[in-house]
Structures are given as C-alpha cells and as structure tokens.
Amino acid sequence: MKREYCFPPLELGVRDLRLADVVTMKGAVSVFAASVVKQITETEITLFRPYVHTDDFSYCGGVICYIGVENYKVGLDSTALFMVHQRQELR
C-alpha cells in the first residue's frame, strides 16, 4: 500500500473522501480530533476515532482512565469540510 502524507492538508468535501483517509473536520483545534474513514455507503460515511480520557481526581491513589472508540456518521449531503492529512491506496 502506498501512503501519502498531505502537507498542507487537502481541504475536501464529504463526497471526495476515500476509505482509510486520516481526517479532521475543518476548524478542529485539537490534535485528538483526527479520525479515519471507516465505511462509505450511498448515503453516508462512517468515521472511527480512538480516544483516551482521564479525570482530574484520583480514587484510592490512582487515576481513572477511560479508553475507547467513537464511530460517527456524516451524510453525503453534508456541507462539512474535512482536512485530509494522510491518504492510502488500498488494494
């Protein structure tokens, strides 16, 4: 698989995204907002974003840490813009 890093990032609409693109929504200010395009159907795309969260308090001497994933969908009719940071050619 050929991997391409986009610098500066490509600014694309929802319909121009490809499977496995690493993206952020335009205007996102956090590096933790990066997602991967997981699925594309006739009506929407599904994005996958892993996350880690820690609370500011400790319990019994340790910090509670949440680790998980978030799947979210964006309709193909959306006007949202995405910044593509990495693309791959899939076989």
C-alpha positions in Angstrom: 0.0 0.0 0.0 1.3 3.4 -0.9 0.8 6.0 1.8 0.7 9.8 1.0 1.1 12.5 3.7 -0.7 15.7 2.7 1.2 18.9 3.6 -0.5 21.2 3.6 -3.7 19.1 4.2 -6.2 18.7 1.4 -9.5 20.5 2.1 -12.2 18.3 0.7 -16.0 17.8 1.0 -17.6 14.6 2.3 -18.1 13.2 -1.2 -14.4 13.4 -2.0 -13.2 11.4 1.0 -11.8 7.9 0.5 -11.6 4.8 2.7 -8.7 5.0 5.2 -8.2 8.7 4.8 -7.0 10.3 8.1 -9.0 13.5 8.5 -10.1 16.3 10.8 -13.1 18.5 10.4 -12.2 21.9 9.2 -11.8 24.2 12.1 -11.0 21.5 14.7 -8.4 22.8 17.1 -7.5 19.6 18.8 -5.0 17.0 17.5 -7.2 14.5 19.2 -10.0 15.2 16.7 -8.3 13.0 14.0 -10.5 10.3 12.5 -10.2 7.5 9.9 -12.8 7.0 7.2 -14.1 3.5 8.0 -17.0 3.0 5.6 -18.7 4.7 2.7 -22.2 4.0 1.6 -24.6 5.6 -0.9 -25.9 8.0 1.8 -23.2 8.5 4.5 -19.6 7.9 5.6 -18.7 6.4 8.9 -15.6 7.7 10.7 -13.7 6.0 13.5 -11.8 7.9 16.3 -10.0 6.3 19.2 -9.8 8.3 22.4 -8.3 8.4 25.9 -9.7 10.5 28.8 -8.6 10.9 32.4 -10.5 12.5 35.2 -8.9 15.3 37.3 -9.5 13.3 40.5 -7.9 10.2 41.9 -9.5 7.2 43.6 -7.6 5.0 46.0 -4.3 6.5 44.9 -4.9 6.0 41.1 -6.3 8.0 38.2 -9.4 6.7 36.5 -8.6 6.4 32.7 -11.2 5.8 30.0 -10.1 4.3 26.7 -12.5 3.7 23.9 -13.5 4.4 20.3 -16.1 6.6 18.8 -17.9 5.9 15.5 -19.8 8.7 14.0 -21.6 9.3 10.7 -21.8 12.2 8.3 -24.3 12.3 5.5 -23.1 12.6 1.9 -25.3 15.7 1.6 -23.4 17.5 4.4 -21.6 20.7 3.5 -18.9 20.0 6.2 -15.4 20.3 5.0 -12.6 17.9 6.1 -8.8 18.4 6.2 -7.2 15.2 4.8 -3.8 14.6 6.4 -3.0 11.2 5.0 -4.2 9.0 2.1 -3.5 5.4 1.2 -4.0 3.4 -1.9 -6.0 0.3 -0.9 -5.8 -2.9 -2.8 
